[in-house]
Amino acid sequence: MFQRQGLRAICTAALLLSAAATWAQSAPVKLKFSIFSPDKEATYLSVFKPFAEAVNKDAGGAIEIELFPNGALGRSPVQQAQMVLDGVADMAWVIASYTPGRFQENEVFELPGLFRDLKEATLVFTRLVNSGKVKGYDDFFPIGLFGTAPYSLHSRSPINSIADIKGKKIRASGAIESETIKALGAVPIGMPVTEVPEAIGRSTIDGTTSHPAPLVDFGISRVTNAHYFTRLGVVPLAMLMNKKKFDSLPKAGQDAIRKHSGMWTAQRFNEGIGAYNDSVVKQLQADPKRKVVFPSQADVDAMQPAFKSVIDGWTAKSPRNKELLSLVEAEIANVRAGR
């Protein structure tokens, strides 16, 4: 009898172990997506949330992406790429220019006057990184690569022409943008977008560069009333996943992420954020308390020597920089030709 009880116990334990192994195999791999921006922000609603929902559906239970907006895993925009590499997050929303040195070749996209709009910038950035022509992403799987609309100038004091920013302290988001602001006669101050409203409110800075969406999403419009829509450089943005983590996923999970990366996310960014940007500009124009200025041709012409000095200075630093600029210009021509 003792032997039968012992055998029964062994069989029961084996069944439990088998069931546990089956459950472990069927349980989805949880993936943490770090988002420092709010869950009401346009990119979250247009890209991040639809991406997670589409992947979770198509993965058939192999993986499950969990969204952590509002800085739940880390509030600093500067730390997002490192958080992915350290395993604090599996994927994150990254502003590449906040991590100088890590995505060095991205600087070419920040050169002033290259892009007409965010669609051009996003398509060119996506194509050049995914084709391997722009380097710096070996440790990551790029889910989405986006370019903002060209940055413009926003202040508490009137900007009727580019001469009005001379001597003013203007926040800039990266090294190239800082050089552009300096070339236009202002004093560049580097800081993340999340710190801008308080800095303007306290008069630590006089104004900021920005594309339209963050004016509302990060509260910049609450502390500015002068909007000068010149075309400076764009800022590269990215949804990045840890490459080793991606490679470790079940095939169904990898396939679902691949399907909803690249041009899938680019299209949603271009449509969603493009429309949102247009609505923000219309809101600003409709507010009688604001002064919205689009530069005259004379003012555009007056900016070109400053833009040229920044571009020439950057390309002179290395043959690779000159090569990168040629790659970007060629891809811009492809986009404008519908290729």
N, C-alpha and C positions, 0 to 999 in steps of 0.2 A: 504493500500500500504506500509505504514511504517512497518507493521508487516511482510509483505512478504520480504521486503528488509533486515529486521533484521534477519529473518529466513535464508535468503540466505547467509548472512554474517556469521551466526553461522555455517551453513553447510560447507561453504568454509573454515572457520578456522579449523573445524573438519577434513576436508579432508587434509589440509596442515599438521596438527598435525599427522595424520595417516601416511602420506607419509614420514614425518620426522622420525617417529618411525620405519617405515619399512626400510628406508635408514640406520638409526643407527644400526638396527639389522643386515643388510647385509654388512655394511662397515667392512673391516677386522680389527682385532686388530693389531696395529703396535707394533713390538717388536724390540728394539734397541740392536744390537750386537756390543759390544765394542771390538776393536782389536788394541792393541798398536803398532803392527808391520806393516810393509809396505804392500801395496796391491800387490806388486810384489813378496813377500816372498812365499816360497814353500808351507807352511802350509795353507796360504790363498788360493792359487790356487788349492791345492790338496784336502783340507778338508772344509774350511769355506765357500767358494763360492758354491761348489757343494751341501753342506748341506743346505744352505739357499734356493738355487734354487729348490732342491728336496722337501723341506718342503712346500715352497710357492705353488708349483704345486699341491702337494697331499692334502693340507689343503682345497682346493676348495674355497678359498676366505675367510675362517674363520679367518686366521691370515696372517700377512705379515712381514717377517724378513727383517730388513734394516741393511745392513752392514756399520760399521763406522771404517774403517781401518786407518792407519797412525796416531793413537792417537787422532782421531777427538773428542771423548768424554772424553779423559783423556790419557795423554802421559805416565804416570808413570806405569811401569809394577807392581810395588809394590801395587798400589791402586785398581787393577782391581776387586778383590773379594769383597772388601768393596763397590765399586761402584755398584755392583750387589745387594748387601744387602740394599744399600741406595736408590735404584731406579733410579740412574743416568743412568744405563744401565739395560736391562732385562736379558742379557746374556753377557759373556765375555770370552776372552782368558786369562787363569790364569796360571802363573808359581807358583806352590804351595810353593816351597821353599823360595820364596820372602816374604811370609807372615808367619813368624815363630809363632808357637802357635796355628794358626787356623787349620792347617791340620797336627797336630803333628805326627800322626801315619804314615804319608808318609815317614818319615825319614828312615824307613826300606828299602825302594827302593833305597835310596842313598848310602847304604853301599857298599863298594868297592868290586869288583870281583864277584858279584853274577850273572850278566846277560851276555850272549854272544852277544846279539844284541838287536835292538829296537823292533823286533817282539816279542821276549820273554817278554821284559819289558812291552810292551803295553798289551799283552794278560793277563799277570799275574795281572797287575794293574787294568785292566777293570774287570776281574773276581772277584777279592777280594773286590773291592769297591761295585760293583753292588750286590754281595751276602751279603753285610753287615758285612763281616769279618774284613775289615779295616774301622774304624770309622772316623767321622769328617765332614760328608757331609749332615747332617740333614737339614740345611737351604738352600740346593741347590738341583736342579735336574741335575745330571751329564749327559751331552749330549755326551761328549767324554772324555776318560781317556787314556792318552798316556805316554809311557816311551821313552825317547830319546835313541839313541845309547849310549853305555858307553862313558863317557867323556874322552877326551885325552888332551894332553898338546901342547900349541902353543905359540911360543916365537919369539923374534927378534934375540936371540942369539942361537947358536947350542945346540941341545939336542940329544946327541948320546947314552946316557944311563940315567937311572933315577938319578944317582949321579949328573948329570949336573944341576939339579934344586935346589940343596941344597943352602940355603941362599938367593934364588931369591924370589922376591915378585910376587906371582901368584894369580890372581883373582880367587875366588871360588864362587859358586852360592848358597851355603847353609851351614848349620851348620856341617852336616856330611862330606861334601866335604872339608870344611875348616879343619876338624880334620884329614882327609886323607892327605891333602897337608902338614899339620904340621908334621904328622908322617913320611912323606917322606923327611923331612928336609927343606922344603921351608916355606915361610912366607905367610899365606893366607890373602887375601884382599877381603872383600865382596863388591860387587857392581852389579847392573843390567847389563845385556848384552848390553843394549843400550849405556852404558857409556864406554865400554871396548876399542873401537878403539882410542878414544881420550886419554884415560889413558895410553895406550901403546905408542901412538904417542908422548906423553909428558914425557915418561919414569917415570910416576908415578908408574907403575907396569912393570915388566919384561915380563910377559906373562899371559896366561889365560888358564883355562880349557874350553873345548867346545866339543860338538859333531859336525860333519861336516857341517850341513846345515847353522848354524849361521856364519860360517867363511866367507861365501859369502853374505848371506842375510843381515847381520849387519855390513859388511865392515871390519871384523877382519883380513881377508886375506890380506888386503891392508897394514897392519902395522906389519905383521908377515911373516917369511920365514922359520921357523923351526917347524916341525910338528912331534910330537912323539905320535904314536898311541898305547898307553897303554890302558888298560880297567879299568877305575876308576868306580865310581858308575854312575847310571843313574839319570836323573832329571824328576820327575813326572810333566806332563803338563795336563791341563784340559780345556774343554769347559763347563762352568757352567752356569746354569740358576737359577734365583731366584725361590725357591720352591713355595712360595705363589703366585707368578705371574703365574707359570705353572698351579697350581691348579685352578686358576681363569679363565683359557682359555676355550673356547668352546671345546666340545669333539673332534670335527674334528681337531682342532689345536693340542690338546694333542696327539691324535692318530698319526698325521703326525710327530710330534717331536719324539715320542717314536719309530716310525718305522725307523727313520734315526739317532738314537742315539746308544750308546753301541757298538756292534760289527760292525754296519754299518760304523760309523766314524773310528773305530779301523782299519778296513780293508783298508780304503782309506788312513789313515795315514801310515800304514805299507807299502803299495804298493808305494804311492807317495813319501813319505819322504825316504823310504828305497832306492828307485832308485835314488833319488836326492843325498842322501849321497854318494852312490857309484860313481856317476858322479863327485862330488866335489873332492873325494879322487883321482880319475883318473886325474883330472885337475891339482891337486897339484903335483902328481907324474910326469906329463908331462912337468912341468915348470923347466927348468935347473937352475933357480935362487933359487930354494927351496930345502931344505933337508927334505925328508920324511923318517921317521924311524919307523919300526915295531920292538918292543923289541925282543931281543933274549930270548931263554928259560932261560938262566942264569939270565938275567935282570928281567924276569917275576918272577923267583924264589926269587930273591933278594927283590922284593916288598912284598912278602907274609907276612913276619913278621909285616910290617907296617899295611897291610890290617887287619891282625888278631887282632892287638892291638886295632884298631878302632872298629871292630865288637865286640870284647870281652868287651871293655869299654862301648859300647852302650847297649849291652844285660844285663850288670851288673847293669844298672840303675834301672830296674824294671822287675818284672816277666812278665808284659805285653809285654815288648820289646822282651824278649826271645820267647814268644808265637807268636808274629808277625813274627819274623825271621823263626820260624818253619812253619808258614802258607805260607810264600813266598817260602821257599825251597821246600815244598810239591807241590805247584802249578807250580814251575819251572819244577819239575820232571814230572808232568802231561803234561805240554806243550811239553817237550822233548820226551815223550813217545807217543805223538800224541793223548792224551786224552783231 
